């Protein structure tokens, strides 16, 4: 009898005084566990986690780049160069050729200045954006004609971008704002001016057609096209600044 009791105790795992968990009780517990909801991250939480991981990778790249690792800096420029071109430079400079030159100058300036970059938790893009805007401002100041924006317009944009950099505004928000606002502003201004003026600007500045081809499309001489384009750019700048358009 004593052997039976001892054997039974061993059957409970060798722990004296512990009652066995009978099958009905185990089934009840398993049902309760299986019925309990399993927490699943929401889409927003998943996106936030992915963004945090992306920023951490970027922070490590920035640290290496500041330490003189040119490969790390090149990786950052490969990531953000196309964004700077299409969202910052091209909308403000209009010409693809000029915007490409500005992007090359931006790369040079970044290589020269990246040792002074300070990580602020919002990524590298807001800092690169300010550098690109300053290069675009230099381009506008050096060009006497065929520019869509006045240097003063870009100076105000740079001031706003620097404030956002200080505030740590997220890079994705900056990118979307740059891309959408510049394009919307230009499209609205072109729609507000005389159709002939808008056509001249699209051909000569945005599409970079030759003077001869543009003049032929408008049915005027090359010298007349130059006059029309001068007046068109003046009307566009007035529209961008909220002033009344000059009568054609």
Short mmCIF file of the C-alpha atoms (twelve columns), coordinates in Angstrom:
data_MODEL
# 
_entry.id   MODEL 
# 
loop_
_atom_site.group_PDB 
_atom_site.id 
_atom_site.type_symbol 
_atom_site.label_atom_id 
_atom_site.label_alt_id 
_atom_site.label_comp_id 
_atom_site.label_asym_id 
_atom_site.label_seq_id 
_atom_site.Cartn_x 
_atom_site.Cartn_y 
_atom_site.Cartn_z 
_atom_site.pdbx_PDB_model_num 
ATOM 1   C CA . UNK A 1   0.000   0.000  0.000   1 
ATOM 2   C CA . UNK A 2   2.864   2.286  0.833   1 
ATOM 3   C CA . UNK A 3   4.428   1.445  -2.500  1 
ATOM 4   C CA . UNK A 4   1.216   2.373  -4.277  1 
ATOM 5   C CA . UNK A 5   1.095   5.756  -2.587  1 
ATOM 6   C CA . UNK A 6   4.712   6.453  -3.394  1 
ATOM 7   C CA . UNK A 7   4.229   5.402  -6.955  1 
ATOM 8   C CA . UNK A 8   1.207   7.674  -7.209  1 
ATOM 9   C CA . UNK A 9   3.192   10.595 -5.872  1 
ATOM 10  C CA . UNK A 10  5.875   9.948  -8.439  1 
ATOM 11  C CA . UNK A 11  3.187   9.920  -11.066 1 
ATOM 12  C CA . UNK A 12  2.352   13.485 -10.112 1 
ATOM 13  C CA . UNK A 13  5.892   14.552 -10.899 1 
ATOM 14  C CA . UNK A 14  7.340   13.557 -7.548  1 
ATOM 15  C CA . UNK A 15  5.880   16.591 -5.761  1 
ATOM 16  C CA . UNK A 16  4.139   15.654 -2.549  1 
ATOM 17  C CA . UNK A 17  0.736   17.139 -1.865  1 
ATOM 18  C CA . UNK A 18  0.064   18.316 -5.457  1 
ATOM 19  C CA . UNK A 19  -3.161  17.047 -6.959  1 
ATOM 20  C CA . UNK A 20  -3.038  15.810 -10.536 1 
ATOM 21  C CA . UNK A 21  -4.553  17.956 -13.302 1 
ATOM 22  C CA . UNK A 22  -7.330  15.792 -14.653 1 
ATOM 23  C CA . UNK A 23  -8.218  15.825 -18.339 1 
ATOM 24  C CA . UNK A 24  -11.429 17.889 -18.014 1 
ATOM 25  C CA . UNK A 25  -9.540  20.660 -16.227 1 
ATOM 26  C CA . UNK A 26  -6.793  20.663 -18.860 1 
ATOM 27  C CA . UNK A 27  -9.358  20.912 -21.628 1 
ATOM 28  C CA . UNK A 28  -11.046 23.875 -19.924 1 
ATOM 29  C CA . UNK A 29  -7.756  25.733 -19.578 1 
ATOM 30  C CA . UNK A 30  -6.773  25.042 -23.179 1 
ATOM 31  C CA . UNK A 31  -10.144 26.315 -24.390 1 
ATOM 32  C CA . UNK A 32  -9.784  29.490 -22.344 1 
ATOM 33  C CA . UNK A 33  -6.287  30.122 -23.708 1 
ATOM 34  C CA . UNK A 34  -7.308  29.474 -27.303 1 
ATOM 35  C CA . UNK A 35  -10.316 31.766 -26.944 1 
ATOM 36  C CA . UNK A 36  -8.231  34.650 -25.597 1 
ATOM 37  C CA . UNK A 37  -7.493  37.273 -28.289 1 
ATOM 38  C CA . UNK A 38  -3.902  37.361 -29.528 1 
ATOM 39  C CA . UNK A 39  -2.693  40.978 -29.782 1 
ATOM 40  C CA . UNK A 40  -1.886  41.917 -33.392 1 
ATOM 41  C CA . UNK A 41  -0.018  45.159 -34.168 1 
ATOM 42  C CA . UNK A 42  -2.090  47.664 -36.110 1 
ATOM 43  C CA . UNK A 43  -0.949  48.951 -39.487 1 
ATOM 44  C CA . UNK A 44  0.054   52.243 -37.873 1 
ATOM 45  C CA . UNK A 45  2.102   50.468 -35.209 1 
ATOM 46  C CA . UNK A 46  3.790   48.307 -37.815 1 
ATOM 47  C CA . UNK A 47  4.613   51.361 -39.923 1 
ATOM 48  C CA . UNK A 48  5.943   53.193 -36.874 1 
ATOM 49  C CA . UNK A 49  8.166   50.257 -35.993 1 
ATOM 50  C CA . UNK A 50  9.460   50.012 -39.562 1 
ATOM 51  C CA . UNK A 51  10.179  53.738 -39.599 1 
ATOM 52  C CA . UNK A 52  12.057  53.510 -36.293 1 
ATOM 53  C CA . UNK A 53  14.173  50.670 -37.669 1 
ATOM 54  C CA . UNK A 54  14.835  52.628 -40.863 1 
ATOM 55  C CA . UNK A 55  15.927  55.674 -38.859 1 
ATOM 56  C CA . UNK A 56  18.268  53.579 -36.740 1 
ATOM 57  C CA . UNK A 57  19.952  52.196 -39.864 1 
ATOM 58  C CA . UNK A 58  20.201  55.743 -41.217 1 
ATOM 59  C CA . UNK A 59  21.651  57.045 -37.940 1 
ATOM 60  C CA . UNK A 60  24.406  54.446 -38.065 1 
ATOM 61  C CA . UNK A 61  25.157  55.361 -41.688 1 
ATOM 62  C CA . UNK A 62  25.315  59.038 -40.729 1 
ATOM 63  C CA . UNK A 63  27.754  58.288 -37.909 1 
ATOM 64  C CA . UNK A 64  30.009  56.415 -40.311 1 
ATOM 65  C CA . UNK A 65  29.736  59.191 -42.896 1 
ATOM 66  C CA . UNK A 66  30.672  61.830 -40.304 1 
ATOM 67  C CA . UNK A 67  33.699  59.743 -39.411 1 
ATOM 68  C CA . UNK A 68  34.859  59.921 -43.032 1 
ATOM 69  C CA . UNK A 69  33.304  56.777 -44.508 1 
ATOM 70  C CA . UNK A 70  32.640  57.829 -48.109 1 
ATOM 71  C CA . UNK A 71  30.725  54.647 -48.871 1 
ATOM 72  C CA . UNK A 72  28.237  55.405 -46.102 1 
ATOM 73  C CA . UNK A 73  27.783  58.956 -47.384 1 
ATOM 74  C CA . UNK A 74  27.363  57.685 -50.938 1 
ATOM 75  C CA . UNK A 75  24.642  55.323 -49.739 1 
ATOM 76  C CA . UNK A 76  22.756  58.220 -48.141 1 
ATOM 77  C CA . UNK A 77  23.066  60.306 -51.316 1 
ATOM 78  C CA . UNK A 78  21.879  57.408 -53.482 1 
ATOM 79  C CA . UNK A 79  18.821  57.121 -51.263 1 
ATOM 80  C CA . UNK A 80  17.901  60.807 -51.211 1 
ATOM 81  C CA . UNK A 81  19.418  62.208 -54.422 1 
ATOM 82  C CA . UNK A 82  16.388  61.357 -56.605 1 
ATOM 83  C CA . UNK A 83  14.056  62.828 -53.969 1 
ATOM 84  C CA . UNK A 84  16.058  66.063 -53.801 1 
ATOM 85  C CA . UNK A 85  15.996  66.290 -57.596 1 
ATOM 86  C CA . UNK A 86  12.281  65.749 -58.170 1 
ATOM 87  C CA . UNK A 87  10.878  67.325 -54.978 1 
ATOM 88  C CA . UNK A 88  13.247  70.218 -54.197 1 
ATOM 89  C CA . UNK A 89  15.325  71.247 -57.203 1 
ATOM 90  C CA . UNK A 90  13.303  70.608 -60.358 1 
ATOM 91  C CA . UNK A 91  10.056  72.245 -59.126 1 
ATOM 92  C CA . UNK A 92  11.957  75.414 -58.168 1 
ATOM 93  C CA . UNK A 93  14.406  75.617 -61.067 1 
ATOM 94  C CA . UNK A 94  12.104  74.364 -63.835 1 
ATOM 95  C CA . UNK A 95  14.861  73.222 -66.182 1 
ATOM 96  C CA . UNK A 96  15.945  69.594 -66.008 1 
ATOM 97  C CA . UNK A 97  19.498  70.487 -67.045 1 
ATOM 98  C CA . UNK A 98  19.801  73.212 -64.424 1 
ATOM 99  C CA . UNK A 99  18.273  70.959 -61.753 1 
ATOM 100 C CA . UNK A 100 20.764  68.200 -62.595 1 
ATOM 101 C CA . UNK A 101 23.640  70.669 -62.292 1 
ATOM 102 C CA . UNK A 102 22.221  71.824 -58.964 1 
ATOM 103 C CA . UNK A 103 22.021  68.228 -57.735 1 
ATOM 104 C CA . UNK A 104 25.689  67.684 -58.625 1 
ATOM 105 C CA . UNK A 105 26.590  70.878 -56.755 1 
ATOM 106 C CA . UNK A 106 24.496  69.665 -53.811 1 
ATOM 107 C CA . UNK A 107 26.504  66.433 -53.663 1 
ATOM 108 C CA . UNK A 108 29.749  68.420 -53.588 1 
ATOM 109 C CA . UNK A 109 28.460  70.685 -50.825 1 
ATOM 110 C CA . UNK A 110 27.268  67.708 -48.772 1 
ATOM 111 C CA . UNK A 111 30.682  66.044 -49.022 1 
ATOM 112 C CA . UNK A 112 32.269  69.291 -47.826 1 
ATOM 113 C CA . UNK A 113 29.841  69.937 -44.976 1 
ATOM 114 C CA . UNK A 114 28.697  66.549 -43.688 1 
ATOM 115 C CA . UNK A 115 31.233  66.556 -40.867 1 
ATOM 116 C CA . UNK A 116 29.079  69.318 -39.325 1 
ATOM 117 C CA . UNK A 117 25.836  67.345 -39.572 1 
ATOM 118 C CA . UNK A 118 24.086  66.716 -36.261 1 
ATOM 119 C CA . UNK A 119 21.583  63.887 -35.872 1 
ATOM 120 C CA . UNK A 120 18.208  65.159 -34.604 1 
ATOM 121 C CA . UNK A 121 16.086  62.041 -34.750 1 
ATOM 122 C CA . UNK A 122 14.231  62.980 -37.938 1 
ATOM 123 C CA . UNK A 123 16.685  61.549 -40.432 1 
ATOM 124 C CA . UNK A 124 19.191  63.028 -42.849 1 
ATOM 125 C CA . UNK A 125 16.733  64.285 -45.470 1 
ATOM 126 C CA . UNK A 126 15.674  67.551 -43.750 1 
ATOM 127 C CA . UNK A 127 19.333  68.609 -43.545 1 
ATOM 128 C CA . UNK A 128 20.024  67.604 -47.164 1 
ATOM 129 C CA . UNK A 129 16.910  69.508 -48.186 1 
ATOM 130 C CA . UNK A 130 18.261  72.774 -46.738 1 
ATOM 131 C CA . UNK A 131 21.586  72.249 -48.512 1 
ATOM 132 C CA . UNK A 132 19.802  71.619 -51.838 1 
ATOM 133 C CA . UNK A 133 17.619  74.701 -51.387 1 
ATOM 134 C CA . UNK A 134 20.691  76.859 -50.831 1 
ATOM 135 C CA . UNK A 135 22.239  75.495 -54.024 1 
ATOM 136 C CA . UNK A 136 18.987  76.249 -55.883 1 
ATOM 137 C CA . UNK A 137 19.086  79.787 -54.478 1 
ATOM 138 C CA . UNK A 138 22.611  80.232 -55.865 1 
ATOM 139 C CA . UNK A 139 21.355  79.035 -59.247 1 
ATOM 140 C CA . UNK A 140 18.455  81.481 -59.242 1 
ATOM 141 C CA . UNK A 141 20.711  84.382 -58.338 1 
ATOM 142 C CA . UNK A 142 23.122  83.535 -61.158 1 
ATOM 143 C CA . UNK A 143 20.424  83.310 -63.820 1 
ATOM 144 C CA . UNK A 144 19.053  86.577 -65.159 1 
ATOM 145 C CA . UNK A 145 16.198  85.192 -67.218 1 
ATOM 146 C CA . UNK A 146 13.951  82.151 -67.597 1 
ATOM 147 C CA . UNK A 147 13.508  81.416 -63.892 1 
ATOM 148 C CA . UNK A 148 10.177  80.430 -62.375 1 
ATOM 149 C CA . UNK A 149 10.780  81.664 -58.838 1 
ATOM 150 C CA . UNK A 150 12.408  84.769 -57.454 1 
ATOM 151 C CA . UNK A 151 15.362  84.317 -55.070 1 
ATOM 152 C CA . UNK A 152 13.277  85.952 -52.341 1 
ATOM 153 C CA . UNK A 153 10.678  83.171 -52.678 1 
ATOM 154 C CA . UNK A 154 13.315  80.517 -52.115 1 
ATOM 155 C CA . UNK A 155 14.883  82.453 -49.246 1 
ATOM 156 C CA . UNK A 156 11.544  82.279 -47.435 1 
ATOM 157 C CA . UNK A 157 11.311  78.566 -48.197 1 
ATOM 158 C CA . UNK A 158 14.807  78.039 -46.776 1 
ATOM 159 C CA . UNK A 159 13.882  79.882 -43.590 1 
ATOM 160 C CA . UNK A 160 10.858  77.617 -43.178 1 
ATOM 161 C CA . UNK A 161 12.937  74.500 -43.925 1 
ATOM 162 C CA . UNK A 162 15.514  75.475 -41.295 1 
ATOM 163 C CA . UNK A 163 12.777  75.963 -38.714 1 
ATOM 164 C CA . UNK A 164 11.418  72.505 -39.536 1 
ATOM 165 C CA . UNK A 165 14.929  71.083 -39.217 1 
ATOM 166 C CA . UNK A 166 15.266  72.624 -35.758 1 
ATOM 167 C CA . UNK A 167 11.861  71.218 -34.795 1 
ATOM 168 C CA . UNK A 168 12.759  67.723 -36.031 1 
ATOM 169 C CA . UNK A 169 9.978   67.482 -38.615 1 
ATOM 170 C CA . UNK A 170 9.841   63.977 -40.106 1 
ATOM 171 C CA . UNK A 171 11.651  63.447 -43.396 1 
ATOM 172 C CA . UNK A 172 8.667   61.782 -45.073 1 
ATOM 173 C CA . UNK A 173 6.477   64.777 -44.288 1 
ATOM 174 C CA . UNK A 174 9.096   67.153 -45.707 1 
ATOM 175 C CA . UNK A 175 9.380   65.128 -48.883 1 
ATOM 176 C CA . UNK A 176 5.642   64.971 -49.476 1 
ATOM 177 C CA . UNK A 177 5.212   68.655 -48.730 1 
ATOM 178 C CA . UNK A 178 8.006   69.662 -51.115 1 
ATOM 179 C CA . UNK A 179 6.722   67.495 -53.935 1 
ATOM 180 C CA . UNK A 180 3.077   68.465 -53.643 1 
ATOM 181 C CA . UNK A 181 3.254   72.142 -52.718 1 
ATOM 182 C CA . UNK A 182 5.770   73.257 -55.345 1 
ATOM 183 C CA . UNK A 183 3.951   71.463 -58.157 1 
ATOM 184 C CA . UNK A 184 0.532   72.693 -57.026 1 
ATOM 185 C CA . UNK A 185 1.782   76.260 -56.750 1 
ATOM 186 C CA . UNK A 186 3.308   76.223 -60.236 1 
ATOM 187 C CA . UNK A 187 0.289   74.556 -61.857 1 
ATOM 188 C CA . UNK A 188 -2.062  77.075 -60.265 1 
ATOM 189 C CA . UNK A 189 0.075   80.000 -61.412 1 
ATOM 190 C CA . UNK A 190 0.279   78.696 -64.998 1 
ATOM 191 C CA . UNK A 191 -3.472  78.243 -65.052 1 
ATOM 192 C CA . UNK A 192 -3.958  81.822 -63.830 1 
ATOM 193 C CA . UNK A 193 -1.962  83.552 -66.565 1 
ATOM 194 C CA . UNK A 194 -2.674  84.025 -70.257 1 
ATOM 195 C CA . UNK A 195 -2.728  80.736 -72.177 1 
ATOM 196 C CA . UNK A 196 -0.156  81.970 -74.683 1 
ATOM 197 C CA . UNK A 197 2.175   82.940 -71.865 1 
ATOM 198 C CA . UNK A 198 1.744   79.557 -70.195 1 
ATOM 199 C CA . UNK A 199 2.490   77.805 -73.478 1 
ATOM 200 C CA . UNK A 200 5.702   79.802 -73.946 1 
ATOM 201 C CA . UNK A 201 6.878   78.935 -70.434 1 
ATOM 202 C CA . UNK A 202 6.097   75.248 -70.811 1 
ATOM 203 C CA . UNK A 203 8.000   74.993 -74.091 1 
ATOM 204 C CA . UNK A 204 11.068  77.092 -73.263 1 
ATOM 205 C CA . UNK A 205 11.503  76.531 -69.514 1 
ATOM 206 C CA . UNK A 206 9.818   73.256 -68.598 1 
ATOM 207 C CA . UNK A 207 10.288  71.277 -71.820 1 
ATOM 208 C CA . UNK A 208 13.493  73.123 -72.837 1 
ATOM 209 C CA . UNK A 209 12.567  73.350 -76.495 1 
ATOM 210 C CA . UNK A 210 14.728  75.532 -78.705 1 
ATOM 211 C CA . UNK A 211 13.820  79.152 -79.404 1 
ATOM 212 C CA . UNK A 212 13.216  78.286 -83.042 1 
ATOM 213 C CA . UNK A 213 10.869  75.375 -82.308 1 
ATOM 214 C CA . UNK A 214 8.991   77.350 -79.673 1 
ATOM 215 C CA . UNK A 215 8.595   80.338 -81.966 1 
ATOM 216 C CA . UNK A 216 7.300   78.095 -84.753 1 
ATOM 217 C CA . UNK A 217 4.774   76.476 -82.400 1 
ATOM 218 C CA . UNK A 218 3.479   79.908 -81.380 1 
ATOM 219 C CA . UNK A 219 3.535   81.198 -84.968 1 
ATOM 220 C CA . UNK A 220 5.863   84.109 -84.200 1 
ATOM 221 C CA . UNK A 221 9.434   85.114 -84.950 1 
ATOM 222 C CA . UNK A 222 12.253  84.234 -82.578 1 
ATOM 223 C CA . UNK A 223 12.631  87.857 -81.496 1 
ATOM 224 C CA . UNK A 224 8.889   88.076 -80.775 1 
ATOM 225 C CA . UNK A 225 9.119   84.848 -78.773 1 
ATOM 226 C CA . UNK A 226 11.791  86.428 -76.582 1 
ATOM 227 C CA . UNK A 227 9.466   89.316 -75.814 1 
ATOM 228 C CA . UNK A 228 6.521   86.978 -75.146 1 
ATOM 229 C CA . UNK A 229 8.638   84.824 -72.831 1 
ATOM 230 C CA . UNK A 230 9.905   87.837 -70.910 1 
ATOM 231 C CA . UNK A 231 6.344   89.038 -70.343 1 
ATOM 232 C CA . UNK A 232 5.185   85.472 -69.577 1 
ATOM 233 C CA . UNK A 233 7.769   85.025 -66.822 1 
ATOM 234 C CA . UNK A 234 6.870   88.371 -65.353 1 
ATOM 235 C CA . UNK A 235 3.190   87.409 -65.347 1 
ATOM 236 C CA . UNK A 236 4.016   84.025 -63.794 1 
ATOM 237 C CA . UNK A 237 6.052   85.589 -61.004 1 
ATOM 238 C CA . UNK A 238 3.206   88.002 -60.323 1 
ATOM 239 C CA . UNK A 239 0.804   85.067 -60.165 1 
ATOM 240 C CA . UNK A 240 3.118   83.157 -57.839 1 
ATOM 241 C CA . UNK A 241 3.317   86.219 -55.622 1 
ATOM 242 C CA . UNK A 242 -0.414  86.840 -55.715 1 
ATOM 243 C CA . UNK A 243 -0.177  89.995 -57.828 1 
ATOM 244 C CA . UNK A 244 -2.390  90.769 -60.812 1 
ATOM 245 C CA . UNK A 245 -1.322  89.463 -64.184 1 
ATOM 246 C CA . UNK A 246 0.000   91.827 -66.823 1 
ATOM 247 C CA . UNK A 247 -2.277  92.165 -69.840 1 
ATOM 248 C CA . UNK A 248 -0.788  90.455 -72.921 1 
# 
